[in-house]
Amino acid sequence: MPSPQFAAEHPPRVRKLLAALCDLAVGRLEPLIAQAIEEFERDLFRIADQPRDSAEQQRCFETLREFKRHRADLSPRFFAALEEAIVRLGREPDPGSAATAARGELTLVSEAQMEMETAIAETAGRAEVRASLPLYLLGQRLAVLAAAPAFDAARIPIGPRTLARLLISASKPIAMAEEHRALLLRHFERQFLPACAAFYEAANRLLVEDRILPHLSFAAGRRSPAPGPEAAPREERGRPAAVPRGAAGAQGAPGTVTPAPTVSPPPGVATGAFRMPPAVPAPSEETSRRGGPAPRPAAPG
């Protein structure tokens, strides 16, 4: 059954769809979270058995002790925060929340916080690349439910960036080193990354079945081909080809001599012993009036 939060925030149809989306997220993510927790504990034991120094071993044992005490609360805390994020689809955080109170204020950020933000961005970036198209379509369809502009991947309540932040936030009550928190995030990424595309495709199908942008698809734009010879203007196609400068005499004008072509000698004949005879000049008008062609030069001996 939908929680009272859904009834207070949204109209009936949107409430039904968001509740179904929440159920889908819990069903797909719960086994991944459980497996990530198991792998995280196993990895901590391995690091504690082969530490680089005694301080690292001590930190691992302290994290293991605290994690075993509060492990059962991690998953419920994560899914409660995820449900709240889905409920507040397209809405600003509560006025009294920490996010709203800190907005507009300058605060010092520790090196550990910067490293955590980098780890979240890298985790989210790899998942967004792998499931870019389903995330794009999901952002368009969720915008219809929220009556808002399209959501980018960072604003989707079940998007990779939101999931990574919610997991880190759910682990905050557990006292552990920031490096171990980043290790927990890496184990979640290993479980989530192979399944992320199928998860977001299932979320799209859920909305399509309820006729939320059922015909929405993505078509990559095609670049127009470069203009070829057939694309030249029609009036230019019938023009004769331009004659290079200095080549007018080669067109057979009267009184001009066409240069003899260069011919390579046959194999075994010296170059100087094989020459083409000189070209015969074309008869001029004066020669024609005298009644005969010009005398033919004798061939070289």
Backbone bond lengths (Angstrom), bond angles and torsions (degrees), N, CA, C in turn:
res aa  C-N    CA-C-N  psi(-1)  N-CA   C-N-CA  omega(-1)  CA-C   N-CA-C  phi
1 M - - - 1.469 - - 1.530 108.93 -
2 P 1.341 118.09 142.71 1.449 119.48 177.09 1.512 111.01 -64.52
3 S 1.314 115.80 148.00 1.451 119.97 179.70 1.518 109.46 -75.32
4 P 1.354 119.25 163.36 1.468 121.46 177.31 1.526 112.76 -57.49
5 Q 1.350 117.86 -26.14 1.451 120.08 179.93 1.522 110.87 -61.15
6 F 1.341 117.26 -40.26 1.452 119.92 -179.67 1.530 110.44 -64.06
7 A 1.331 116.93 -41.38 1.459 120.36 -178.77 1.523 111.24 -64.28
8 A 1.323 118.41 -34.09 1.457 121.38 -176.54 1.513 112.63 -79.85
9 E 1.328 118.49 -24.49 1.456 120.76 -170.39 1.520 114.09 -97.29
10 H 1.338 118.94 -30.25 1.456 119.86 -165.90 1.524 112.12 -136.26
11 P 1.345 116.46 158.18 1.466 119.96 172.92 1.519 110.96 -67.91
12 P 1.331 117.22 167.20 1.474 119.50 -171.02 1.522 114.65 -56.16
13 R 1.344 117.77 -47.90 1.462 118.10 -176.04 1.523 111.82 -65.38
14 V 1.320 116.87 -42.51 1.462 120.24 178.46 1.518 110.24 -65.79
15 R 1.339 116.14 -38.58 1.463 119.76 178.68 1.521 110.69 -61.03
16 K 1.332 116.25 -41.88 1.467 119.76 -179.73 1.533 110.91 -64.80
17 L 1.320 116.78 -42.62 1.456 119.94 -178.72 1.518 111.94 -68.43
18 L 1.321 117.99 -40.41 1.462 120.21 179.23 1.524 111.44 -67.77
19 A 1.326 116.58 -36.10 1.467 119.31 176.10 1.525 110.60 -64.99
20 A 1.342 116.98 -40.98 1.465 119.98 177.49 1.524 110.89 -65.80
21 L 1.339 116.58 -37.58 1.463 119.93 177.53 1.524 111.12 -65.32
22 C 1.325 116.38 -37.79 1.465 120.20 177.34 1.526 110.96 -65.91
23 D 1.318 117.20 -42.47 1.470 120.51 177.65 1.529 110.87 -62.15
24 L 1.330 115.96 -40.83 1.460 119.56 178.44 1.526 110.92 -62.23
25 A 1.334 116.60 -43.92 1.461 120.16 -179.09 1.522 111.27 -63.83
26 V 1.329 117.08 -42.22 1.464 119.93 178.91 1.524 110.60 -64.05
27 G 1.332 116.75 -44.28 1.458 119.55 -178.61 1.521 113.03 -64.58
28 R 1.351 117.58 -36.46 1.462 120.37 -178.78 1.524 112.63 -82.22
29 L 1.329 117.54 -35.96 1.463 120.36 -171.74 1.526 113.69 -91.40
30 E 1.331 117.77 -24.43 1.467 119.21 -175.76 1.527 112.37 -59.47
31 P 1.340 120.83 -48.09 1.470 118.37 177.62 1.523 112.90 -65.17
32 L 1.334 117.64 -29.93 1.466 119.51 178.49 1.524 111.15 -69.27
33 I 1.329 116.70 -40.76 1.461 120.64 177.28 1.529 110.41 -63.85
34 A 1.339 116.56 -44.29 1.468 120.07 -179.99 1.523 111.12 -61.23
35 Q 1.332 117.30 -43.36 1.457 120.41 179.67 1.528 110.89 -67.16
36 A 1.325 117.17 -37.82 1.464 120.21 178.61 1.529 110.83 -64.09
37 I 1.330 117.36 -38.09 1.466 120.81 178.77 1.525 110.40 -65.48
38 E 1.334 117.11 -42.24 1.466 120.47 178.75 1.533 110.65 -61.89
39 E 1.308 116.52 -46.71 1.466 120.28 -179.43 1.532 111.11 -65.59
40 F 1.311 116.81 -35.20 1.467 120.56 179.20 1.526 110.90 -64.14
41 E 1.308 116.79 -46.40 1.473 119.96 178.70 1.529 110.95 -63.45
42 R 1.314 116.74 -41.82 1.464 120.27 179.61 1.535 110.57 -63.27
43 D 1.318 116.49 -38.80 1.462 120.24 179.69 1.527 111.16 -68.96
44 L 1.320 116.86 -37.08 1.472 119.51 177.62 1.521 111.02 -64.19
45 F 1.327 117.50 -40.26 1.465 120.12 176.52 1.529 110.76 -61.99
46 R 1.307 116.74 -41.32 1.465 120.10 179.62 1.535 111.08 -63.51
47 I 1.327 117.18 -42.46 1.465 120.16 179.45 1.527 110.58 -66.24
48 A 1.357 116.34 -38.60 1.469 119.46 179.63 1.521 111.60 -67.33
49 D 1.325 117.89 -30.54 1.464 120.96 178.31 1.521 112.51 -76.27
50 Q 1.322 117.11 -26.98 1.464 121.08 -179.19 1.530 109.81 -128.46
51 P 1.300 117.28 63.65 1.475 119.97 -175.97 1.527 111.18 -77.14
52 R 1.334 114.77 155.98 1.456 119.53 173.74 1.523 110.96 -76.96
53 D 1.324 115.13 -30.13 1.473 119.74 177.06 1.522 108.02 -155.00
54 S 1.310 115.97 174.50 1.473 120.61 -177.54 1.525 112.00 -68.39
55 A 1.337 117.03 -31.46 1.466 119.65 179.87 1.527 110.86 -65.40
56 E 1.325 116.47 -41.20 1.463 119.64 178.51 1.522 110.43 -64.99
57 Q 1.318 117.08 -40.68 1.462 120.10 178.03 1.522 111.29 -61.75
58 Q 1.331 115.94 -40.64 1.459 120.22 179.63 1.528 111.08 -64.19
59 R 1.348 117.14 -41.90 1.466 120.71 179.00 1.536 110.67 -63.45
60 C 1.325 116.84 -39.54 1.465 119.89 179.58 1.526 111.47 -64.30
61 F 1.337 116.67 -43.40 1.459 118.85 -179.57 1.522 111.39 -66.54
62 E 1.342 117.15 -36.63 1.466 119.61 178.27 1.523 110.99 -66.45
63 T 1.337 116.64 -41.40 1.470 119.85 178.17 1.523 110.63 -64.51
64 L 1.331 116.98 -42.39 1.465 119.94 179.40 1.527 111.29 -62.08
65 R 1.304 115.84 -40.97 1.462 118.95 -179.49 1.531 110.70 -64.14
66 E 1.326 117.03 -47.10 1.464 120.43 -179.64 1.522 111.50 -68.43
67 F 1.326 116.00 -37.54 1.457 119.06 -177.33 1.525 111.02 -67.38
68 K 1.314 118.08 -38.91 1.457 120.67 178.55 1.529 111.13 -65.15
69 R 1.309 117.16 -32.50 1.464 120.63 -179.51 1.528 111.44 -70.97
70 H 1.339 117.73 -36.22 1.473 121.47 -173.23 1.526 112.98 -115.90
71 R 1.299 117.19 12.27 1.462 120.21 -177.31 1.517 112.03 -59.53
72 A 1.322 117.87 -40.53 1.470 121.35 -175.99 1.523 111.99 -64.48
73 D 1.334 117.96 -20.88 1.463 120.08 -177.61 1.530 112.78 -90.06
74 L 1.317 117.66 -13.07 1.461 119.69 -173.13 1.528 111.31 -66.36
75 S 1.313 118.01 -51.46 1.460 120.92 -176.81 1.532 112.52 -64.62
76 P 1.353 119.93 -46.93 1.471 118.98 177.17 1.529 112.63 -60.70
77 R 1.329 116.69 -37.74 1.467 119.57 178.95 1.530 110.74 -65.00
78 F 1.321 116.86 -39.87 1.457 120.99 179.36 1.528 110.90 -63.80
79 F 1.335 118.01 -47.10 1.456 120.42 -176.20 1.526 111.93 -73.10
80 A 1.325 117.80 -28.11 1.467 119.30 174.00 1.527 110.41 -65.84
81 A 1.330 116.31 -41.56 1.465 119.42 177.62 1.529 110.71 -68.26
82 L 1.336 117.87 -34.74 1.461 120.73 178.20 1.520 110.89 -66.37
83 E 1.325 116.97 -41.18 1.465 119.86 177.62 1.520 110.83 -62.67
84 E 1.312 116.36 -40.46 1.472 119.23 178.63 1.523 111.04 -64.14
85 A 1.333 117.04 -38.29 1.460 119.87 178.29 1.526 111.21 -65.13
86 I 1.324 117.10 -37.95 1.466 120.31 178.49 1.523 110.43 -69.83
87 V 1.329 116.76 -39.86 1.461 121.35 179.41 1.527 110.75 -59.93
88 R 1.315 116.75 -40.81 1.461 121.34 -175.15 1.533 110.91 -91.09
89 L 1.304 116.51 32.57 1.458 121.74 179.87 1.530 110.47 -55.81
90 G 1.319 116.13 121.22 1.455 121.35 177.01 1.506 115.03 74.88
91 R 1.334 118.56 7.05 1.455 121.77 -179.01 1.523 110.42 -113.73
92 E 1.303 115.19 152.71 1.457 120.69 178.58 1.530 109.97 -72.56
93 P 1.352 118.68 158.16 1.465 120.76 176.20 1.528 111.31 -61.20
94 D 1.314 115.20 161.80 1.465 119.87 178.10 1.519 111.00 -57.87
95 P 1.359 117.86 146.04 1.464 119.28 -179.66 1.512 113.94 -58.45
96 G 1.335 117.37 -29.36 1.450 119.31 -178.55 1.510 114.81 -92.98
97 S 1.339 117.45 4.89 1.454 119.36 -177.15 1.511 110.92 -75.05
98 A 1.329 115.59 163.64 1.463 120.25 -178.41 1.519 110.95 -66.97
99 A 1.344 116.75 -34.35 1.456 119.32 -179.15 1.517 111.34 -64.50
100 T 1.360 116.39 -40.43 1.458 119.33 179.82 1.511 111.29 -72.81
101 A 1.335 117.73 -37.99 1.470 120.39 -179.17 1.506 111.73 -65.63
102 A 1.337 116.54 -33.86 1.457 119.55 -177.36 1.514 112.98 -84.08
103 R 1.344 117.64 -9.48 1.456 119.83 -176.56 1.528 109.68 -67.44
104 G 1.290 116.73 132.98 1.454 121.88 178.95 1.507 113.57 85.13
105 E 1.316 119.49 -2.72 1.453 122.38 179.13 1.518 109.67 -104.56
106 L 1.318 115.12 140.34 1.458 120.85 176.88 1.523 108.79 -87.64
107 T 1.301 117.16 127.74 1.454 121.80 179.51 1.515 108.90 -131.37
108 L 1.320 114.77 153.29 1.454 120.38 176.06 1.528 109.46 -79.36
109 V 1.305 115.89 136.43 1.455 121.42 -179.92 1.524 107.84 -112.05
110 S 1.329 115.11 125.78 1.460 119.12 -179.29 1.523 110.22 -74.88
111 E 1.314 114.18 164.73 1.465 119.11 178.43 1.524 111.01 -63.82
112 A 1.337 116.55 -36.08 1.467 119.44 178.84 1.523 111.15 -65.24
113 Q 1.327 117.61 -38.11 1.459 120.22 177.78 1.526 111.43 -66.49
114 M 1.326 115.85 -38.86 1.456 119.27 178.18 1.529 110.84 -64.22
115 E 1.326 116.46 -41.40 1.460 119.61 178.04 1.527 111.44 -64.78
116 M 1.338 116.30 -36.35 1.459 119.29 178.19 1.524 110.96 -67.50
117 E 1.329 116.86 -41.39 1.465 119.78 177.50 1.532 110.55 -62.39
118 T 1.311 116.28 -38.33 1.462 119.89 177.33 1.520 110.82 -64.59
119 A 1.335 117.09 -42.17 1.469 120.56 179.09 1.531 111.05 -63.69
120 I 1.337 117.42 -40.04 1.465 120.92 178.28 1.525 110.45 -64.46
121 A 1.337 116.14 -44.47 1.468 119.96 -179.00 1.523 111.04 -64.26
122 E 1.326 117.88 -40.40 1.467 119.89 179.88 1.523 111.50 -67.91
123 T 1.330 116.61 -42.17 1.468 120.19 178.08 1.525 111.00 -61.48
124 A 1.331 115.66 -47.70 1.460 119.88 -179.97 1.524 111.33 -64.96
125 G 1.330 117.03 -39.26 1.464 120.03 -178.30 1.522 112.32 -62.44
126 R 1.319 117.06 -41.54 1.469 118.91 179.81 1.531 111.60 -66.15
127 A 1.325 117.01 -39.04 1.463 119.44 178.48 1.528 111.22 -70.58
128 E 1.325 117.42 -37.56 1.472 120.49 179.85 1.519 111.15 -66.22
129 V 1.316 117.45 -34.01 1.463 119.87 176.72 1.525 110.39 -68.84
130 R 1.315 116.70 -41.08 1.472 120.04 -176.97 1.524 111.52 -69.81
131 A 1.328 118.04 -32.68 1.470 121.38 -177.07 1.519 110.70 -120.90
132 S 1.310 117.54 41.93 1.467 120.63 -173.83 1.528 112.77 -63.48
133 L 1.339 117.43 -45.49 1.461 119.52 -177.75 1.527 112.30 -68.34
134 P 1.353 121.03 -49.77 1.472 118.54 177.12 1.529 112.90 -58.94
135 L 1.324 117.81 -35.53 1.460 119.79 178.23 1.516 111.26 -67.10
136 Y 1.327 116.58 -39.34 1.471 119.78 178.75 1.532 110.57 -62.48
137 L 1.319 117.07 -47.23 1.461 120.73 -179.66 1.529 111.09 -65.73
138 L 1.328 116.66 -38.13 1.465 120.04 178.95 1.528 110.88 -65.25
139 G 1.323 116.63 -39.16 1.466 119.33 177.69 1.514 112.41 -62.46
140 Q 1.348 117.57 -35.76 1.459 121.14 177.13 1.535 111.00 -68.08
141 R 1.314 116.99 -42.01 1.470 119.91 -176.38 1.530 111.60 -73.73
142 L 1.325 117.47 -37.69 1.464 119.18 177.33 1.522 111.07 -66.43
143 A 1.323 117.14 -29.66 1.464 119.62 177.20 1.524 111.05 -64.52
144 V 1.342 117.56 -31.36 1.464 120.21 176.23 1.526 110.06 -65.75
145 L 1.329 116.77 -41.88 1.472 119.69 179.37 1.524 111.34 -65.23
146 A 1.318 116.40 -37.39 1.462 120.45 -176.65 1.520 112.61 -87.82
147 A 1.352 117.60 -5.71 1.469 121.64 -175.22 1.523 110.05 52.02
148 A 1.319 114.91 51.64 1.460 122.04 -175.07 1.513 108.81 -140.90
149 P 1.339 117.29 169.25 1.474 118.94 174.33 1.525 110.78 -61.41
150 A 1.312 114.55 162.76 1.467 120.07 -177.06 1.522 111.03 -58.41
151 F 1.331 116.00 142.17 1.459 122.21 178.65 1.528 109.62 -86.87
152 D 1.312 115.87 134.88 1.458 117.99 167.94 1.520 108.60 -82.47
153 A 1.335 116.25 174.26 1.468 119.80 -173.17 1.524 111.92 -61.08
154 A 1.335 117.69 -32.24 1.464 120.35 -177.49 1.528 112.47 -70.46
155 R 1.341 118.41 -20.84 1.467 121.16 -176.41 1.518 112.96 -102.85
156 I 1.313 118.41 -2.33 1.461 120.11 177.91 1.529 108.70 -72.31
157 P 1.325 119.22 127.64 1.473 120.06 -174.05 1.515 114.71 -65.18
158 I 1.338 117.54 -20.34 1.470 119.31 174.90 1.534 110.22 -111.91
159 G 1.330 117.19 17.94 1.454 121.37 179.48 1.518 112.28 -72.06
160 P 1.321 118.01 165.15 1.475 120.80 -177.08 1.517 113.63 -59.62
161 R 1.329 116.78 -39.06 1.466 118.68 -178.57 1.517 111.36 -67.12
162 T 1.333 116.38 -40.56 1.471 119.80 178.24 1.521 110.88 -65.75
163 L 1.324 117.37 -42.73 1.465 119.94 -179.96 1.521 111.43 -62.45
164 A 1.330 117.12 -41.31 1.463 119.92 179.54 1.527 110.84 -64.21
165 R 1.332 116.72 -43.20 1.469 119.24 178.98 1.518 111.80 -65.13
166 L 1.333 116.58 -39.69 1.466 119.19 -179.22 1.518 111.58 -66.70
167 L 1.330 117.26 -36.43 1.464 119.50 178.47 1.525 110.91 -66.03
168 I 1.316 117.11 -43.83 1.464 119.69 178.30 1.517 110.39 -64.39
169 S 1.339 116.51 -40.74 1.467 119.64 178.92 1.528 111.32 -65.19
170 A 1.337 117.53 -37.81 1.466 120.08 179.03 1.518 112.03 -67.57
171 S 1.333 117.09 -25.07 1.469 119.81 179.66 1.529 113.16 -87.79
172 K 1.320 118.41 -4.89 1.463 120.63 -176.80 1.537 113.47 -61.86
173 P 1.342 120.13 -40.15 1.472 117.92 178.61 1.525 114.01 -63.80
174 I 1.323 117.75 -15.22 1.459 121.07 178.49 1.524 108.30 -89.75
175 A 1.315 115.73 121.23 1.463 119.90 -178.84 1.522 109.48 -72.33
176 M 1.320 116.02 113.56 1.461 120.75 177.78 1.523 108.38 -155.57
177 A 1.301 115.85 160.23 1.466 121.16 177.33 1.528 109.38 -67.62
178 E 1.335 115.94 150.12 1.464 120.38 -179.52 1.530 111.40 -62.65
179 E 1.305 117.09 -31.30 1.467 118.76 178.03 1.522 110.99 -65.61
180 H 1.336 117.15 -31.55 1.461 120.13 177.44 1.526 110.85 -76.09
181 R 1.326 117.18 -31.25 1.458 119.68 174.90 1.541 110.29 -65.37
182 A 1.336 115.41 -41.38 1.461 119.49 176.23 1.526 111.10 -64.77
183 L 1.348 117.07 -34.27 1.463 120.59 176.91 1.529 110.86 -65.07
184 L 1.331 117.40 -39.88 1.465 121.14 175.99 1.527 110.39 -61.24
185 L 1.316 116.96 -40.97 1.460 120.16 178.46 1.528 111.79 -64.24
186 R 1.332 116.89 -37.92 1.470 119.79 178.70 1.524 111.39 -65.61
187 H 1.320 116.72 -38.62 1.466 118.98 178.27 1.530 111.05 -68.17
188 F 1.313 117.29 -35.27 1.465 119.15 174.96 1.529 110.30 -65.19
189 E 1.327 116.99 -40.72 1.464 120.11 178.86 1.527 111.52 -60.90
190 R 1.324 117.03 -40.52 1.472 119.87 179.80 1.515 111.70 -61.44
191 Q 1.320 116.99 -33.65 1.454 120.02 179.22 1.527 111.98 -82.36
192 F 1.322 116.08 -35.79 1.463 120.44 -172.46 1.527 113.01 -82.89
193 L 1.324 116.78 -36.06 1.459 120.00 -172.12 1.526 113.35 -58.66
194 P 1.351 120.41 -45.77 1.477 118.50 179.18 1.528 113.51 -65.66
195 A 1.340 117.83 -21.43 1.465 120.76 -175.02 1.519 113.23 -105.45
196 C 1.333 118.50 -1.01 1.460 119.30 -170.81 1.523 112.14 -68.05
197 A 1.334 118.46 -41.50 1.469 120.00 -178.34 1.526 110.76 -62.46
198 A 1.336 117.17 -44.25 1.466 120.19 179.17 1.526 111.09 -65.01
199 F 1.319 117.21 -35.10 1.461 120.97 178.99 1.526 111.11 -63.21
200 Y 1.321 117.10 -47.11 1.464 119.84 -178.13 1.526 111.82 -74.39
201 E 1.315 118.11 -28.92 1.469 119.78 173.17 1.526 110.44 -66.19
202 A 1.342 117.06 -38.16 1.470 120.09 177.39 1.527 110.82 -65.82
203 A 1.331 116.96 -37.98 1.469 119.81 177.18 1.528 110.64 -64.37
204 N 1.319 117.71 -38.73 1.468 120.56 176.67 1.527 111.08 -64.69
205 R 1.337 117.20 -43.16 1.456 119.91 179.58 1.523 111.49 -61.57
206 L 1.321 116.40 -37.26 1.462 120.49 179.42 1.527 110.89 -59.76
207 L 1.330 116.45 -41.96 1.463 120.07 -179.01 1.527 111.26 -76.71
208 V 1.322 117.26 -34.34 1.467 120.28 178.78 1.527 110.35 -64.86
209 E 1.328 116.98 -38.26 1.466 120.29 179.64 1.521 111.70 -62.42
210 D 1.336 116.42 -23.20 1.461 119.68 177.12 1.527 111.11 -101.09
211 R 1.346 116.54 19.15 1.461 124.10 174.29 1.531 112.75 64.58
212 I 1.308 116.59 38.51 1.458 120.70 172.46 1.529 107.53 -95.63
213 L 1.328 116.29 102.64 1.473 123.13 -176.72 1.533 110.37 48.29
214 P 1.339 118.40 59.83 1.472 119.64 -174.60 1.519 113.53 -66.71
215 H 1.330 117.63 -25.93 1.463 120.14 -176.69 1.527 112.52 -100.04
216 L 1.304 116.88 10.30 1.462 119.72 -179.97 1.523 109.77 -69.14
217 S 1.304 116.12 129.99 1.459 121.63 176.20 1.516 107.61 -147.40
218 F 1.303 114.62 170.01 1.465 120.67 -178.54 1.510 108.84 -117.06
219 A 1.331 116.75 126.93 1.461 122.35 176.91 1.512 108.17 -121.85
220 A 1.318 116.20 121.90 1.464 120.03 -179.91 1.521 109.30 -68.65
221 G 1.326 116.83 137.60 1.460 121.80 178.93 1.514 111.38 -69.40
222 R 1.336 116.49 143.22 1.455 122.08 179.68 1.521 109.48 -103.23
223 R 1.307 116.18 136.18 1.455 121.03 177.77 1.525 109.06 -81.11
224 S 1.342 116.54 138.15 1.460 120.52 179.21 1.522 109.40 -70.47
225 P 1.364 117.95 139.53 1.470 119.78 -178.47 1.517 111.25 -68.10
226 A 1.323 115.27 156.71 1.454 120.42 178.56 1.517 109.49 -67.50
227 P 1.342 118.36 141.86 1.466 119.91 -178.61 1.519 111.42 -64.33
228 G 1.365 117.39 132.03 1.458 122.73 179.56 1.507 111.00 -102.49
229 P 1.328 117.03 -169.38 1.465 120.23 -179.90 1.520 112.77 -62.53
230 E 1.354 116.35 -32.16 1.452 118.18 -178.84 1.512 112.49 -72.21
231 A 1.341 116.59 -12.54 1.457 120.02 179.23 1.516 112.63 -89.60
232 A 1.328 119.30 4.15 1.457 121.51 179.93 1.520 109.92 -69.05
233 P 1.340 118.31 153.64 1.470 120.53 179.29 1.515 110.94 -59.47
234 R 1.343 115.42 148.67 1.460 120.83 -174.58 1.527 111.57 -63.03
235 E 1.350 117.74 -36.36 1.451 118.53 -176.39 1.516 112.33 -70.95
236 E 1.334 117.58 -18.04 1.459 120.01 -179.53 1.522 111.75 -87.63
237 R 1.341 117.35 -15.11 1.465 118.90 -175.06 1.531 111.27 -70.97
238 G 1.367 118.61 -32.05 1.447 120.82 -176.60 1.508 114.86 -87.83
239 R 1.328 117.61 -1.65 1.452 119.75 -179.60 1.520 110.76 -75.42
240 P 1.381 117.32 141.76 1.472 118.70 176.44 1.505 111.19 -68.03
241 A 1.319 114.58 155.65 1.464 119.06 -179.89 1.515 109.48 -67.29
242 A 1.298 116.67 143.77 1.463 121.71 -179.95 1.513 110.02 -68.72
243 V 1.323 116.41 138.87 1.462 122.17 179.00 1.515 108.66 -93.64
244 P 1.344 118.62 129.64 1.462 119.21 179.94 1.517 110.90 -62.60
245 R 1.343 116.20 149.41 1.451 122.34 179.23 1.527 110.03 -62.58
246 G 1.363 116.51 136.28 1.458 121.55 179.92 1.505 113.37 89.40
247 A 1.326 118.54 -4.07 1.464 121.05 -178.80 1.510 111.97 -103.09
248 A 1.392 118.72 11.83 1.461 120.27 -177.91 1.510 111.52 -68.03
249 G 1.359 118.99 -31.98 1.448 121.36 -178.98 1.498 113.40 -69.49
250 A 1.325 118.74 -18.35 1.459 121.83 -179.91 1.500 112.59 -81.26
251 Q 1.372 117.65 -0.85 1.451 119.58 -176.37 1.524 112.64 -90.80
252 G 1.390 119.40 9.63 1.460 121.52 175.35 1.506 113.73 87.56
253 A 1.342 119.78 29.98 1.460 121.65 177.58 1.512 109.86 -70.23
254 P 1.353 119.70 149.61 1.468 122.43 -178.25 1.512 111.17 -62.28
255 G 1.343 115.16 142.40 1.456 121.01 176.06 1.487 115.37 78.80
256 T 1.351 117.78 7.46 1.458 120.51 -179.91 1.495 109.44 -106.36
257 V 1.299 116.64 155.68 1.464 123.32 -179.08 1.503 108.69 -111.50
258 T 1.303 116.94 126.21 1.469 121.26 177.89 1.506 108.73 -85.48
259 P 1.329 117.64 127.35 1.460 119.74 -178.56 1.512 110.26 -60.28
260 A 1.347 114.80 143.19 1.463 119.64 177.55 1.493 110.66 -71.33
261 P 1.333 118.26 141.09 1.469 119.89 179.34 1.507 111.44 -70.74
262 T 1.321 113.76 151.84 1.460 119.92 177.93 1.513 109.07 -81.76
263 V 1.345 116.39 126.32 1.460 121.19 -177.69 1.512 108.47 -121.25
264 S 1.308 117.02 132.06 1.462 121.08 178.09 1.520 109.09 -79.24
265 P 1.339 118.92 141.00 1.463 121.55 179.74 1.509 111.41 -70.18
266 P 1.336 118.16 153.28 1.471 120.66 177.13 1.517 110.32 -65.52
267 P 1.313 118.37 161.55 1.459 120.71 179.18 1.526 110.59 -60.85
268 G 1.306 117.34 137.63 1.469 123.52 176.44 1.512 114.02 88.17
269 V 1.340 120.46 -1.90 1.466 123.00 179.73 1.507 108.49 -108.06
270 A 1.313 115.66 133.98 1.468 119.51 -179.13 1.506 109.57 -65.01
271 T 1.312 113.22 152.84 1.459 118.01 -177.56 1.515 111.65 -64.58
272 G 1.323 117.66 -40.34 1.455 119.75 -177.57 1.501 113.72 -73.10
273 A 1.330 120.38 -18.16 1.455 122.93 -178.02 1.508 113.21 -88.41
274 F 1.311 117.61 -2.23 1.461 120.61 -177.51 1.517 108.31 -129.44
275 R 1.336 115.77 100.66 1.449 120.76 179.98 1.508 108.83 -131.49
276 M 1.320 116.15 143.97 1.455 120.75 175.18 1.505 109.37 -75.65
277 P 1.370 118.62 141.65 1.458 119.78 176.11 1.507 110.31 -64.06
278 P 1.324 115.79 155.44 1.474 118.71 -178.84 1.512 110.56 -66.23
279 A 1.291 115.02 152.01 1.452 120.14 -178.64 1.509 110.60 -69.50
280 V 1.336 116.63 145.32 1.458 122.53 179.26 1.510 108.11 -88.60
281 P 1.344 117.58 127.85 1.471 118.50 -178.96 1.508 110.84 -69.85
282 A 1.292 116.26 149.37 1.466 121.03 178.26 1.513 109.72 -69.62
283 P 1.371 119.14 141.82 1.467 120.89 -179.92 1.507 111.72 -64.45
284 S 1.323 114.99 137.12 1.458 121.07 178.43 1.510 109.80 -90.96
285 E 1.345 117.05 172.99 1.466 121.71 179.97 1.518 110.84 -64.27
286 E 1.359 118.56 -37.51 1.476 122.26 -178.52 1.509 110.02 -64.69
287 T 1.316 118.91 -40.76 1.462 121.95 178.85 1.513 110.90 -64.79
288 S 1.325 116.97 -38.31 1.458 120.15 179.74 1.517 111.22 -64.81
289 R 1.371 118.87 -36.83 1.466 121.79 179.87 1.528 111.55 -68.85
290 R 1.330 118.51 -31.87 1.474 120.98 179.37 1.514 112.15 -75.03
291 G 1.328 117.83 -9.43 1.455 121.20 171.79 1.488 115.24 93.48
292 G 1.238 119.65 16.71 1.457 118.25 178.09 1.499 112.10 -169.64
293 P 1.301 117.60 160.16 1.465 119.87 178.66 1.486 112.61 -75.47
294 A 1.260 116.85 164.08 1.447 121.91 178.17 1.517 109.27 -65.77
295 P 1.353 117.98 150.29 1.468 118.69 179.59 1.512 111.62 -60.36
296 R 1.342 116.05 140.02 1.478 122.15 -177.86 1.505 108.21 -81.90
297 P 1.304 119.47 128.34 1.455 121.51 179.32 1.515 109.99 -66.29
298 A 1.344 112.61 145.61 1.479 118.39 -179.98 1.515 109.83 -71.70
299 A 1.328 114.36 146.38 1.462 120.18 178.29 1.513 108.87 -72.92
300 P 1.305 118.48 145.12 1.465 120.90 179.73 1.519 110.83 -64.24
301 G 1.369 115.61 142.45 1.450 120.79 -179.01 1.481 113.12 -76.97
